[in-house]
Amino acid sequence: MNHKNSPTVPRPEPDWALLRAFLEVANCGSLSRAAQALGSSQPTLSRRIAQLEAHVGSALFERTTRGVRLTDAGAALRAPAERMRELAQEFAMVAAGREQTLAGTVRLTASEMVSAYLLPPVLHTLRDAHPEIQIELVASNAIENLLERDADIALRMVRPTQTALVARRLADQPLGLYAHRDLVRDFGKPSAANMLRLPWVGFDRSDQMLRGFQAAGFPVRKELFGLRCDNHLVAWQAVLAGLGIGVATQRVAALFPQVVRVLPQVAIAPLPMWITAHRELRGTPRLKLVFDTLVQALA
């Protein structure tokens, strides 16, 4: 029987959940890390990879001492799978942008300090006026990916670079150095002459404060900071407890009468603040309402 002219029967399209599992394992290089990122279990993820391998008829990963890596077949399928994810994200964005009701959830992300001290009164007013809108607040200094819907709206100290995002610059946040009143009473008024002998609260792995001191003409070493913590909330609580001098935005420090501003001659560049959202989502009434409310409150 001659099969030369027989039409090729296309394979059925794979389940998107299988492709998503494949991409996550490929990006993480580990089944355990991929399972954690997907909020799944490792056995479930292994079954999905096995299903996809059975579908394409080839092994997609090979095990290594450090995890897994793509086979030639897996590497060939990665690019088309990435394009499918981009199209799925675009579909989700367009669909979300066409929602015309206020009721629903808005996922908002901001830094730890902004989330803890600046947003609660704004969100309180918003909830009073629109209780049908639910807020999911992600307090994180990491840059959430708005394109992948990790958040709907982001407040950040850097301008986004993705063209698919709409961004608006809000008011800069002036910074200052602050100390508990009791610390000033016990050690005396901080000055350029004695500042290096006073207790300080700084960051651990981040060199942000070191660079700030250097820019202000005061090159210091990390040993100046007797307490170091990269969690900004914890570092600020240490300042409030009188453990040392620390940095905060003037807007946050104004909420705490027990601290006073010190060393105003140490010039610190203000933090810019940007609010961003995906362009498609600006057409959704509840997202537009939250976006505009934040702009008005933080401008």
Secondary structure, DSSP 8 states (H G I E B T S, - for coil): ---TT----------HHHHHHHHHHHHHSSHHHHHHHHT--HHHHHHHHHHHHHHHTS--EEEETTEEEE-HHHHHHHHHHHHHHHHHHHHHHHHHHT---S-EEEEEEE-HHIIIIIHHHHHHHHHHH-TTEEEEEEE-SS---GGGTS-SEEEESS----TTEEEEE---B-EEEEEEHHHHHHH----TTTGGGS-BEE-SS--HHHHHHHHTT----GGG-SEE-S-HHHHHHHHHTTS-BEEEEHHHHTT-TTEEEE-TTS----B--EEEEEGGGGGSHHHHHHHHHHHHHH-
